[in-house]
Amino acid sequence: MAGVLECPAIVAELYYCLMKYAVQVNSAPYNNNAGLEAYRFIQAALQAGHQVPRVFFYKDGIYHALRHATPPDDEINLTSLWSSLARQHQIDLVVCISAAQRRGLLCEDEARRQGKTDTDVAEGFRIAGLGLWLEASLDADRCLVFA
């Protein structure tokens, strides 16, 4: 053990444990600060070296994925921030298919099936099933829900 304590890198590793987080966002972008808090938490976690491979948008959280959302110029565009974060860090932004369909958010395939010509899903987001949240939560060290 004395040899281990002499190596600063090993000592740092023993006391600093990197985590893998699964994050779920359940509220709409402008109902409260939950979405922004989730975004800021993920930024801080990534900066500290932690992993956030997937963010799952559930219930009213699916509104973060609206491609055509255009908040006023003096407000934060969370959809754009999420898209940018996904692109920069290869984070899988998953929108619950059931919650999305209930609220009229359609992916390209579903829009085509419904006879619509445009997809509503913003860049970096995809629509999939609740099983991906289960997979992320089983694979993670910690699960966080921002409601």
C-alpha positions as CSV (number, residue, x, y, z in Angstrom):
1,M,0.0,0.0,0.0
2,A,2.9,2.4,0.6
3,G,3.8,2.2,-3.1
4,V,0.3,3.1,-4.1
5,L,0.3,6.2,-1.8
6,E,3.5,7.4,-3.4
7,C,1.8,7.6,-6.8
8,P,-0.4,10.8,-7.0
9,A,-2.3,9.5,-10.0
10,I,-3.4,6.3,-8.3
11,V,-4.3,8.2,-5.1
12,A,-6.4,10.7,-7.1
13,E,-8.2,7.8,-8.8
14,L,-8.9,6.1,-5.5
15,Y,-10.6,9.3,-4.1
16,Y,-12.2,10.6,-7.4
17,C,-14.7,8.2,-8.9
18,L,-16.1,9.1,-12.3
19,M,-19.8,8.3,-12.7
20,K,-22.1,7.5,-15.5
21,Y,-25.5,9.3,-15.3
22,A,-28.8,8.6,-16.8
23,V,-30.9,11.8,-17.0
24,Q,-34.6,12.2,-17.5
25,V,-36.4,15.5,-18.2
26,N,-40.1,15.6,-17.5
27,S,-41.2,19.2,-17.7
28,A,-41.7,21.6,-20.7
29,P,-38.9,24.0,-21.4
30,Y,-40.6,27.1,-20.2
31,N,-42.9,25.8,-17.4
32,N,-40.1,25.9,-14.8
33,N,-36.3,25.6,-14.7
34,A,-36.0,21.8,-14.6
35,G,-34.9,21.6,-18.3
36,L,-32.3,24.3,-17.9
37,E,-31.1,22.8,-14.6
38,A,-30.7,19.4,-16.3
39,Y,-28.8,21.0,-19.1
40,R,-26.5,22.8,-16.7
41,F,-26.0,19.7,-14.6
42,I,-25.0,17.7,-17.7
43,Q,-22.5,20.4,-18.8
44,A,-20.9,20.4,-15.3
45,A,-20.8,16.6,-15.2
46,L,-19.2,16.4,-18.6
47,Q,-16.7,19.1,-17.7
48,A,-15.7,17.1,-14.6
49,G,-15.1,14.0,-16.7
50,H,-18.4,12.1,-15.9
51,Q,-20.4,10.4,-18.6
52,V,-24.0,11.2,-19.7
53,P,-24.6,8.9,-22.7
54,R,-28.3,9.5,-22.9
55,V,-31.0,12.0,-21.9
56,F,-34.6,10.8,-21.9
57,F,-37.4,13.3,-22.5
58,Y,-40.7,12.1,-21.0
59,K,-44.1,13.6,-20.3
60,D,-44.1,17.4,-21.1
61,G,-40.3,17.1,-21.4
62,I,-40.8,16.1,-25.0
63,Y,-41.4,19.8,-25.9
64,H,-37.6,20.3,-25.6
65,A,-37.5,18.4,-29.0
66,L,-39.8,20.7,-30.9
67,R,-37.8,21.7,-34.0
68,H,-39.8,24.9,-34.7
69,A,-39.8,26.2,-31.2
70,T,-38.8,29.9,-31.4
71,P,-38.6,31.6,-28.0
72,P,-38.3,35.4,-27.9
73,D,-34.8,36.8,-28.4
74,D,-34.4,37.6,-24.7
75,E,-35.0,34.0,-23.6
76,I,-32.8,30.9,-23.7
77,N,-33.4,28.6,-26.6
78,L,-33.2,25.3,-24.8
79,T,-33.9,23.2,-27.9
80,S,-30.9,24.7,-29.6
81,L,-28.7,24.2,-26.5
82,W,-29.7,20.5,-26.3
83,S,-29.0,20.0,-30.0
84,S,-25.6,21.6,-29.7
85,L,-24.8,19.6,-26.6
86,A,-25.7,16.3,-28.3
87,R,-23.5,17.2,-31.3
88,Q,-20.5,18.2,-29.2
89,H,-20.6,15.3,-26.8
90,Q,-22.4,12.5,-28.8
91,I,-25.2,12.4,-26.3
92,D,-28.3,10.4,-27.3
93,L,-31.3,12.7,-26.9
94,V,-34.3,10.3,-26.8
95,V,-37.9,11.4,-26.8
96,C,-40.6,9.0,-25.5
97,I,-42.7,7.9,-28.4
98,S,-45.9,7.6,-26.4
99,A,-45.6,11.0,-24.8
100,A,-44.6,12.5,-28.2
101,Q,-47.5,11.1,-30.1
102,R,-50.0,12.2,-27.4
103,R,-48.7,15.7,-27.8
104,G,-48.4,15.8,-31.6
105,L,-44.7,15.5,-31.9
106,L,-43.9,13.4,-34.9
107,C,-40.7,11.9,-36.3
108,E,-40.1,11.7,-40.0
109,D,-41.5,8.2,-40.4
110,E,-44.7,8.9,-38.3
111,A,-45.2,12.2,-40.1
112,R,-45.1,10.4,-43.4
113,R,-47.5,7.8,-42.2
114,Q,-49.9,10.5,-41.1
115,G,-49.7,12.2,-44.5
116,K,-47.6,15.2,-43.2
117,T,-44.7,16.6,-45.1
118,D,-42.5,17.9,-42.2
119,T,-40.9,16.4,-39.2
120,D,-41.2,18.2,-35.9
121,V,-38.1,16.7,-34.2
122,A,-35.2,19.0,-33.7
123,E,-31.6,18.1,-34.7
124,G,-30.0,15.7,-32.3
125,F,-33.2,14.3,-30.9
126,R,-34.8,11.0,-31.8
127,I,-38.1,9.4,-30.9
128,A,-37.9,5.9,-29.3
129,G,-39.5,3.7,-26.6
130,L,-39.3,3.7,-22.9
131,G,-37.0,0.7,-23.1
132,L,-34.2,3.1,-23.8
133,W,-34.7,4.8,-20.5
134,L,-34.7,1.4,-18.8
135,E,-31.5,0.5,-20.6
136,A,-29.8,3.8,-19.6
137,S,-30.9,3.5,-16.0
138,L,-29.6,0.0,-15.7
139,D,-26.3,1.0,-17.3
140,A,-25.8,4.1,-15.1
141,D,-24.3,4.6,-11.7
142,R,-26.9,7.3,-10.9
143,C,-30.3,8.2,-12.3
144,L,-31.6,11.8,-12.1
145,V,-35.1,13.0,-12.9
146,F,-35.7,16.7,-13.5
147,A,-39.4,17.3,-13.1
